[in-house]
Amino acid sequence: MIAYLLRFANRLALCLADTIVTLTEDFFPHIPSSLRATEKVLAIYPVIKPPQRDEEARRQLAKKFPPRKYVIGFIGRIAAEKGIEYLLEAIPLLQKKLTNDFLIVLAGPQAIGEKQYREKINSLLKKYHESVVMLGELRDHELGAFYSLMDILVLPSVNSTEAFGMVQVEAMLCGTPVVASDLPGVRVPVRVTGMGALITPKDPNDLAEKIIHVLQNKKRYHKEKEKIENIFSPDHILAQYKKVFNE
């Protein structure tokens, strides 16, 4: 009954709205078909503040993990919807091609609750402790340093309602390519920039293969910062939102 009432309330809100804004056209299918084709539905990217590169923060952050040829990063909540276990389960596959000359660096806060999931992640961390470092939650001035220290950022999300994954764009603005789940919304930054590869969700094999491919072909996935800035320009995106509210 509660789910029915929520769906009804959401549909009513959509019908009464003057404009419906989604972060990407990927999410149009989630809008009732009777409204999808109308001019009231718009796709506008989120406003993303480019991370600032702090050299002192970079030096301090680099001291927290041993140097390896390849550094694979993840940033986000340590939560089930992020699919972190699939990244950790990809470690044996990565070792076959990269030997032990790689490191996975996890940054982000622990999710509230999810005790069973935390126990699963902790078990994997203990098993692969030589290949993983956990940094915890980063402060704003450390974000640019984090992305610049990574050779690749991985977003192995399994949540079909994750709308975008802004960390991808933050990484790209720092010159770091991305491997992300091929899910509506999540796949958009990689698709529009070409700065990375998409993976089948919940597939450690595919994840490992795509990580290796991007790492070994980094020049192919490097794009000029100006190109990324033009696509996700905060001024351009804010102008679109202002137009919505002024109409």
C-alpha positions, 0 to 999 in steps of 0.5 A: 500500500505504501509503495502504491501511494508513493508511486501515485504521489510521484506520478501526480507531482510529475503531471502537475509540474511545469518542467521535469528535469532529469540528469540524463536522457538515460532516465527518460524511461523512468518517466511515465510514457504519457509525459515522456514526449512532452516539452516539459521533460529536460535533461540537464547535467548536475553542476560539478565543481572542478577539484582543486589540485593542492600540491601539499595535500598530494604529497601528504596523501601519497605518503599513505600508500606504497608506490606501485606502477598502477594505482586504481582508485575508488571514491564513495560510500563503502556501501552495497550499492557501490559494488566494491566487492566486485572490485576486490574480487577482481584482484586475482584476475588483475594479478595475472596480468599486472603481477603485484605491481598495482594497488587499489585505493579506497576512499570514502566513509562507511555506510550507516548500517549494512553490518552484513555487507561490512563484514563481507568487505572486511573479509575481502580486505583481510584476504587481499590486504597487500593489494588494498589501502583504505584512506577513509573520508577525504576533505574537499581540498584532498579530492584533486590530489586523490584523483591526480594520484590515481591511474584509473578511477573505478565506479562498479555501481550495482544501483540502477537508480544511481543517477550519474556518478559525479566522481567520474567527471571530477576524475576526468577533469584531473586527467584520470580515466574511468571504468564504470558500470554500464547502467543508465545515468552512470554510463553517461560521462564515459559515453559522452567523453570517451574517457574510459570503458564500461563494464557489465555490473557484478562481473569481476572478470569484465571489470578486471579486463576493462581496468587492464585494457584502459591502464595499458592504453592510457593515451587512447583514453586521455582527453584534453581537459578543455574538452571535459570542461566544455561538456560539463561547464558549470556556467552552461549548466547553471544557465540551463537551470536558470532558464527553467526557473525563469520561464 
